[in-house]
């Protein structure tokens, strides 16, 4: 976004870094399938806590070798769950990042908009 001159302030940088509406999912991705399921479910928050636990477990149990092959380290990645178009999105993100992310990175994420 900086290369396209769309990121001229700290606020813009935070938006493009953390604003999930800027991410696009293809029709064949797992994220798209999950999004469609949740969109069709009226009481998503009945499943919220369990979903976070499952996703956190998957992240924690994913072997570091997977991340290393892409030049990444699981310890350096901020993982979180979000739900767009929802008033509780930030609370969900904050709750999930604590369970899924290296503790050294959590505080910076929790204060990302300050």
VEXSE-860578 format. One record per atom (N, C-alpha, C): residue number from 1; residue in three letters; z, x, y. Coordinates in steps of 0.2 Angstrom, whole numbers, plus 5000, padded with zeros to 4 digits. Layout:
# residues N
seq, type, up, east, north
NUM, Ala, Z, X, Y;
...
END
This chain:
# residues 114
seq, type, up, east, north
1, Unk, 5000, 5004, 4994;
1, Unk, 5000, 5000, 5000;
1, Unk, 5000, 5004, 5006;
2, Unk, 5003, 5010, 5006;
2, Unk, 5003, 5015, 5012;
2, Unk, 4996, 5017, 5013;
3, Unk, 4992, 5018, 5008;
3, Unk, 4985, 5021, 5008;
3, Unk, 4981, 5015, 5012;
4, Unk, 4983, 5009, 5011;
4, Unk, 4979, 5004, 5014;
4, Unk, 4982, 5001, 5020;
5, Unk, 4987, 5005, 5023;
5, Unk, 4990, 5004, 5029;
5, Unk, 4993, 4997, 5030;
6, Unk, 4996, 4995, 5024;
6, Unk, 5000, 4989, 5023;
6, Unk, 5007, 4990, 5023;
7, Unk, 5009, 4996, 5024;
7, Unk, 5017, 4997, 5023;
7, Unk, 5019, 5002, 5029;
8, Unk, 5021, 4998, 5034;
8, Unk, 5022, 5002, 5040;
8, Unk, 5029, 5002, 5042;
9, Unk, 5034, 4999, 5038;
9, Unk, 5041, 4999, 5040;
9, Unk, 5045, 4999, 5033;
10, Unk, 5051, 5001, 5034;
10, Unk, 5056, 5001, 5028;
10, Unk, 5056, 4994, 5025;
11, Unk, 5055, 4988, 5029;
11, Unk, 5055, 4982, 5026;
11, Unk, 5049, 4980, 5022;
12, Unk, 5043, 4983, 5025;
12, Unk, 5037, 4982, 5021;
12, Unk, 5037, 4986, 5014;
13, Unk, 5040, 4992, 5015;
13, Unk, 5041, 4996, 5009;
13, Unk, 5045, 4993, 5003;
14, Unk, 5051, 4990, 5005;
14, Unk, 5055, 4986, 5001;
14, Unk, 5051, 4980, 4998;
15, Unk, 5048, 4977, 5002;
15, Unk, 5044, 4971, 4999;
15, Unk, 5039, 4973, 4994;
16, Unk, 5035, 4978, 4995;
16, Unk, 5030, 4980, 4991;
16, Unk, 5033, 4984, 4985;
17, Unk, 5039, 4987, 4985;
17, Unk, 5042, 4990, 4980;
17, Unk, 5045, 4985, 4975;
18, Unk, 5049, 4980, 4978;
18, Unk, 5053, 4975, 4974;
18, Unk, 5050, 4968, 4974;
19, Unk, 5045, 4967, 4978;
19, Unk, 5043, 4960, 4978;
19, Unk, 5038, 4958, 4972;
20, Unk, 5041, 4955, 4967;
20, Unk, 5037, 4954, 4961;
20, Unk, 5031, 4949, 4962;
21, Unk, 5030, 4946, 4967;
21, Unk, 5024, 4942, 4968;
21, Unk, 5018, 4946, 4969;
22, Unk, 5019, 4953, 4970;
22, Unk, 5014, 4958, 4971;
22, Unk, 5011, 4960, 4964;
23, Unk, 5015, 4959, 4959;
23, Unk, 5013, 4961, 4952;
23, Unk, 5008, 4956, 4949;
24, Unk, 5003, 4957, 4946;
24, Unk, 4999, 4953, 4943;
24, Unk, 4999, 4954, 4935;
25, Unk, 4999, 4948, 4931;
25, Unk, 4999, 4949, 4924;
25, Unk, 4993, 4946, 4921;
26, Unk, 4990, 4949, 4917;
26, Unk, 4984, 4947, 4913;
26, Unk, 4985, 4942, 4909;
27, Unk, 4980, 4938, 4906;
27, Unk, 4981, 4932, 4902;
27, Unk, 4984, 4934, 4895;
28, Unk, 4983, 4940, 4893;
28, Unk, 4985, 4942, 4886;
28, Unk, 4991, 4946, 4886;
29, Unk, 4995, 4947, 4892;
29, Unk, 5001, 4951, 4892;
29, Unk, 5007, 4947, 4889;
30, Unk, 5012, 4950, 4886;
30, Unk, 5018, 4947, 4884;
30, Unk, 5022, 4944, 4890;
31, Unk, 5021, 4947, 4896;
31, Unk, 5025, 4944, 4901;
31, Unk, 5022, 4937, 4903;
32, Unk, 5015, 4937, 4903;
32, Unk, 5012, 4930, 4904;
32, Unk, 5014, 4925, 4900;
33, Unk, 5015, 4927, 4893;
33, Unk, 5017, 4922, 4888;
33, Unk, 5024, 4919, 4890;
34, Unk, 5028, 4924, 4891;
34, Unk, 5035, 4922, 4893;
34, Unk, 5036, 4918, 4899;
35, Unk, 5032, 4920, 4904;
35, Unk, 5032, 4916, 4911;
35, Unk, 5030, 4909, 4910;
36, Unk, 5024, 4908, 4905;
36, Unk, 5022, 4901, 4904;
36, Unk, 5027, 4897, 4900;
37, Unk, 5031, 4900, 4896;
37, Unk, 5036, 4897, 4892;
37, Unk, 5042, 4895, 4897;
38, Unk, 5044, 4899, 4901;
38, Unk, 5049, 4898, 4906;
38, Unk, 5047, 4892, 4911;
39, Unk, 5041, 4893, 4913;
39, Unk, 5039, 4888, 4918;
39, Unk, 5039, 4881, 4915;
40, Unk, 5038, 4880, 4909;
40, Unk, 5037, 4874, 4905;
40, Unk, 5044, 4871, 4903;
41, Unk, 5049, 4876, 4904;
41, Unk, 5056, 4874, 4902;
41, Unk, 5060, 4872, 4908;
42, Unk, 5063, 4866, 4908;
42, Unk, 5067, 4863, 4914;
42, Unk, 5073, 4866, 4915;
43, Unk, 5077, 4868, 4910;
43, Unk, 5084, 4871, 4911;
43, Unk, 5084, 4879, 4909;
44, Unk, 5080, 4882, 4913;
44, Unk, 5079, 4890, 4912;
44, Unk, 5086, 4893, 4912;
45, Unk, 5090, 4891, 4916;
45, Unk, 5097, 4894, 4917;
45, Unk, 5101, 4893, 4911;
46, Unk, 5099, 4888, 4907;
46, Unk, 5103, 4888, 4900;
46, Unk, 5102, 4894, 4896;
47, Unk, 5096, 4897, 4897;
47, Unk, 5094, 4902, 4893;
47, Unk, 5095, 4909, 4896;
48, Unk, 5096, 4909, 4903;
48, Unk, 5096, 4915, 4907;
48, Unk, 5100, 4921, 4904;
49, Unk, 5107, 4919, 4903;
49, Unk, 5111, 4925, 4900;
49, Unk, 5109, 4928, 4894;
50, Unk, 5107, 4923, 4889;
50, Unk, 5105, 4926, 4883;
50, Unk, 5098, 4930, 4883;
51, Unk, 5094, 4928, 4887;
51, Unk, 5088, 4932, 4888;
51, Unk, 5089, 4938, 4891;
52, Unk, 5094, 4939, 4896;
52, Unk, 5095, 4945, 4899;
52, Unk, 5098, 4950, 4893;
53, Unk, 5103, 4947, 4889;
53, Unk, 5106, 4951, 4884;
53, Unk, 5100, 4954, 4879;
54, Unk, 5096, 4949, 4877;
54, Unk, 5090, 4952, 4873;
54, Unk, 5086, 4957, 4876;
55, Unk, 5084, 4956, 4882;
55, Unk, 5080, 4961, 4885;
55, Unk, 5084, 4968, 4886;
56, Unk, 5090, 4967, 4888;
56, Unk, 5094, 4973, 4889;
56, Unk, 5095, 4977, 4882;
57, Unk, 5095, 4973, 4877;
57, Unk, 5096, 4976, 4870;
57, Unk, 5089, 4980, 4868;
58, Unk, 5084, 4977, 4870;
58, Unk, 5077, 4980, 4869;
58, Unk, 5076, 4986, 4873;
59, Unk, 5078, 4986, 4879;
59, Unk, 5078, 4992, 4883;
59, Unk, 5082, 4998, 4880;
60, Unk, 5088, 4996, 4879;
60, Unk, 5093, 5001, 4876;
60, Unk, 5091, 5004, 4870;
61, Unk, 5088, 5000, 4865;
61, Unk, 5086, 5002, 4859;
61, Unk, 5079, 5005, 4858;
62, Unk, 5075, 5005, 4864;
62, Unk, 5068, 5008, 4864;
62, Unk, 5069, 5015, 4864;
63, Unk, 5066, 5018, 4859;
63, Unk, 5067, 5026, 4858;
63, Unk, 5064, 5029, 4864;
64, Unk, 5067, 5034, 4867;
64, Unk, 5065, 5038, 4872;
64, Unk, 5058, 5041, 4872;
65, Unk, 5056, 5042, 4865;
65, Unk, 5049, 5045, 4864;
65, Unk, 5044, 5041, 4867;
66, Unk, 5045, 5034, 4867;
66, Unk, 5040, 5030, 4870;
66, Unk, 5039, 5031, 4877;
67, Unk, 5044, 5032, 4881;
67, Unk, 5044, 5034, 4888;
67, Unk, 5041, 5041, 4890;
68, Unk, 5044, 5045, 4885;
68, Unk, 5042, 5052, 4886;
68, Unk, 5034, 5053, 4885;
69, Unk, 5031, 5050, 4881;
69, Unk, 5024, 5050, 4880;
69, Unk, 5020, 5049, 4887;
70, Unk, 5023, 5045, 4891;
70, Unk, 5020, 5043, 4898;
70, Unk, 5023, 5047, 4904;
71, Unk, 5027, 5053, 4902;
71, Unk, 5030, 5057, 4907;
71, Unk, 5035, 5054, 4910;
72, Unk, 5039, 5049, 4907;
72, Unk, 5044, 5045, 4910;
72, Unk, 5050, 5046, 4906;
73, Unk, 5056, 5045, 4909;
73, Unk, 5062, 5045, 4906;
73, Unk, 5066, 5038, 4907;
74, Unk, 5068, 5035, 4902;
74, Unk, 5072, 5029, 4902;
74, Unk, 5078, 5029, 4907;
75, Unk, 5081, 5035, 4907;
75, Unk, 5086, 5036, 4912;
75, Unk, 5084, 5036, 4919;
76, Unk, 5078, 5036, 4921;
76, Unk, 5076, 5037, 4928;
76, Unk, 5072, 5030, 4930;
77, Unk, 5072, 5025, 4926;
77, Unk, 5068, 5019, 4927;
77, Unk, 5073, 5013, 4928;
78, Unk, 5072, 5010, 4934;
78, Unk, 5076, 5004, 4935;
78, Unk, 5073, 4998, 4932;
79, Unk, 5077, 4995, 4927;
79, Unk, 5075, 4989, 4923;
79, Unk, 5078, 4983, 4926;
80, Unk, 5075, 4978, 4927;
80, Unk, 5078, 4971, 4929;
80, Unk, 5074, 4965, 4927;
81, Unk, 5077, 4960, 4927;
81, Unk, 5074, 4953, 4926;
81, Unk, 5073, 4949, 4932;
82, Unk, 5068, 4946, 4933;
82, Unk, 5067, 4942, 4939;
82, Unk, 5064, 4936, 4938;
83, Unk, 5065, 4931, 4942;
83, Unk, 5061, 4924, 4942;
83, Unk, 5059, 4923, 4948;
84, Unk, 5052, 4923, 4949;
84, Unk, 5050, 4921, 4956;
84, Unk, 5050, 4914, 4957;
85, Unk, 5050, 4912, 4964;
85, Unk, 5050, 4905, 4966;
85, Unk, 5057, 4902, 4964;
86, Unk, 5062, 4906, 4965;
86, Unk, 5069, 4903, 4963;
86, Unk, 5074, 4906, 4968;
87, Unk, 5078, 4901, 4970;
87, Unk, 5083, 4903, 4975;
87, Unk, 5088, 4908, 4972;
88, Unk, 5089, 4908, 4965;
88, Unk, 5094, 4913, 4962;
88, Unk, 5090, 4919, 4959;
89, Unk, 5084, 4921, 4961;
89, Unk, 5081, 4927, 4959;
89, Unk, 5085, 4933, 4960;
90, Unk, 5087, 4934, 4966;
90, Unk, 5091, 4940, 4968;
90, Unk, 5097, 4941, 4964;
91, Unk, 5101, 4936, 4963;
91, Unk, 5107, 4936, 4959;
91, Unk, 5105, 4938, 4951;
92, Unk, 5099, 4935, 4949;
92, Unk, 5097, 4937, 4942;
92, Unk, 5095, 4944, 4942;
93, Unk, 5092, 4946, 4946;
93, Unk, 5090, 4953, 4947;
93, Unk, 5096, 4958, 4947;
94, Unk, 5101, 4956, 4951;
94, Unk, 5107, 4960, 4951;
94, Unk, 5111, 4960, 4945;
95, Unk, 5111, 4954, 4942;
95, Unk, 5115, 4954, 4936;
95, Unk, 5112, 4958, 4930;
96, Unk, 5105, 4957, 4930;
96, Unk, 5102, 4961, 4924;
96, Unk, 5101, 4968, 4925;
97, Unk, 5100, 4971, 4931;
97, Unk, 5100, 4978, 4932;
97, Unk, 5106, 4981, 4930;
98, Unk, 5112, 4978, 4930;
98, Unk, 5118, 4981, 4928;
98, Unk, 5118, 4982, 4921;
99, Unk, 5115, 4978, 4917;
99, Unk, 5115, 4978, 4910;
99, Unk, 5109, 4982, 4907;
100, Unk, 5104, 4984, 4911;
100, Unk, 5098, 4987, 4908;
100, Unk, 5097, 4994, 4911;
101, Unk, 5100, 4996, 4916;
101, Unk, 5098, 5002, 4919;
101, Unk, 5104, 5007, 4919;
102, Unk, 5102, 5013, 4919;
102, Unk, 5107, 5019, 4920;
102, Unk, 5111, 5018, 4926;
103, Unk, 5118, 5018, 4925;
103, Unk, 5123, 5016, 4930;
103, Unk, 5122, 5020, 4936;
104, Unk, 5119, 5026, 4936;
104, Unk, 5118, 5030, 4942;
104, Unk, 5113, 5027, 4947;
105, Unk, 5108, 5023, 4944;
105, Unk, 5103, 5020, 4948;
105, Unk, 5105, 5013, 4951;
106, Unk, 5110, 5010, 4948;
106, Unk, 5112, 5003, 4949;
106, Unk, 5114, 5002, 4956;
107, Unk, 5118, 5006, 4959;
107, Unk, 5120, 5005, 4966;
107, Unk, 5115, 5005, 4971;
108, Unk, 5110, 5009, 4970;
108, Unk, 5104, 5010, 4975;
108, Unk, 5100, 5003, 4974;
109, Unk, 5099, 5001, 4968;
109, Unk, 5096, 4994, 4968;
109, Unk, 5099, 4989, 4971;
110, Unk, 5106, 4988, 4970;
110, Unk, 5110, 4983, 4972;
110, Unk, 5110, 4982, 4980;
111, Unk, 5109, 4988, 4983;
111, Unk, 5108, 4989, 4990;
111, Unk, 5101, 4990, 4993;
112, Unk, 5096, 4988, 4989;
112, Unk, 5089, 4989, 4991;
112, Unk, 5087, 4986, 4997;
113, Unk, 5090, 4980, 4999;
113, Unk, 5088, 4977, 5005;
113, Unk, 5092, 4978, 5011;
114, Unk, 5097, 4983, 5011;
114, Unk, 5101, 4984, 5017;
114, Unk, 5099, 4990, 5021;
END
